[in-house]
Amino acid sequence: MSLFKRNKKEEVSETTQPTQTDAIKVVPPKKAIKKASSNKQNKSEIKKGQISYNVLIHPLMTEKINLQMTHNQYVFAINPKSNKIEVKKAIQETYGITPIKVRIMNVLGKAVRSGRGQFTNRKNWKKAIITLPAGKKIDIYES
């Protein structure tokens, strides 16, 4: 039994003091390593330049939306995790126009038939209806 038991002092001295002949690298404990993603300043710096890229997916074009454009309302598909404030900042950053009103709605994915008698659902997504001030327009076809 004494062959299998070791003293804790011997284990500590072996792990903390590597010899020159051994090619073992000493790794600091995990608590000492800090991740860059945990720093709040780094997250805010990344978000400032990429708000529109992360929030706005693409503009939507249908007959109903074309009628809404006469009332200065535009519709965009957006990231499902984004909110009204982020959408407003993204529109301001991308097109240089501050919207008056932003409305957001969740759209459930449709049931689609796949195969014989099997139904699956498309992805759920989110859309935003943006109202601009009078006289301001966005060229969706160009951009």
C-alpha positions, 0 to 999 in steps of 0.5 A: 500500500505504501507504493501507491500512496504519495505525500502531498509535499512530494507532488507539489514539489514535482509539479512546481519545480520542473527540472532542466532535462524535462521539456515541460512548460509551466502553465499559469493557473486558469484563474490568472488568465483573463479573457478579452471578451470579458472586458466591457470596453472591448465589447462596446468598441466592437459594437460602435462600428458594426451596429448596422452590419449586425442589426439590419439584414436586408430591406423588404420589398412587396406591394404593400411596402411600396404603398407604405413608402408614400407615407415615408415608412420603410420595412427591414428584416432585422436580427431577432436579438435586436431592439428598437434602439439598436435599429434606430442607431443602425438606420442613422449610421447607414443612411444618415437619417434619424427615424421618427418612429420604429415599430418591431414585430416577430414573424413566425415561420410558416409550416412547410411540407417536406416529403410525404406527409411531413411538415417542418417550419421555416425560421422565425424572424423579425421585421422593423417598420421605420417611419422617417420625417417628411421630405426624407427618403431612402434609396433602397434600390441603389443601396 
